[in-house]
């Protein structure tokens, strides 16, 4: 079903150019189709702000539920932004006050870059907690991505993320460990997910919090889990929303940091992502860059044009299936059953009537 371009946000036009179904607000008002209003708390840095919009909008818009999707982006003023991003947010985003007044059916919270290892020391910590607490009481389901997952595990479940020996990034195979949950219904029992992080919440920590683990990797750990009631909060530790080129862009930024002298070590490549040919090209590029930087010479540009055609997206279909299941259950609870998990007539510990394995 279509995304409704309820504002002039440039991401709608970009997605339409890519072939996504986007309809104007006036056209939507003349159709007898139910609406679903989904918030997007976008905490990603300036360089990824608009790309993250498109990634999550695309997944929402590709759902096969019979509804028109209104996506409402907002952010936190406590996040440091450059002039262009500030202008973008001011023109196209809503405030949290507007979000609270208008209400949402569901909420997506993205990851974010942090300035120190301790999450509670971040300027956005208290505002983020306020939003998550509000959503817990007023929104059918909240989907947390990466850092948002770590934040909720810390302040709601007293499980602090732990630093990894090295950055975990790449594309990893995952196994569905609960095939009977509504979120994994019809999803391949094994699927890929990109990861990019320096910290993690371990399986034992998810278990200590009594959360429901749905999919995990032998290497990358737990990716998909839910709150103890099975649905009110959905946790991603990976980045299934990523485009095929997302990790390449991140690798390019890391190489740029080395060239500018911000880090001393040349970055490793993401695992299980580049083809053998691309790795050879990038290794050759590395062997040119390192001595050029040491000699104070201007280095050549990273040969993206040679790499992009070799990139495969091996995770989007599974990501689409999980998001479709999530939106379908939100739609059922809010428009068909006309009930939401926190209503008094629903068992708050098990609103979906889930059976234990």
Secondary structure, 3 states (H helix, E strand, C coil): CCEEECCCCHHHHHHHHCCCCEEEHHHHHCCCCCEEEEEEECCCCHHHHHHHHHHHHHHHHCCCCCCEEEEEEECCCCCCCCHHHHHHHHHHCECHHHHHHHCCCEEEECCCCCCCCCHHHCCCHHHHHHHHHHHHHHCCEEEEECHHHHHHHHHCCCCCCEEEEEEEEEEEEEEECCCCCCCCCCCCCEEEEEEEEEEECCHHHHHHCCCEEEEEECCCEEEEEECCCCCCEEEECCCCCCCCCHHHHHHHHHHHHHHCCCCCCCCCCCECCCCHHHHHHHHHHHHHHHHHHHCCCCCCCCCHHHHHCCCCCCCHHHHHHHHHHHHHHHHHHHHHCCCCCCCCCCCCCCCCCCCCC
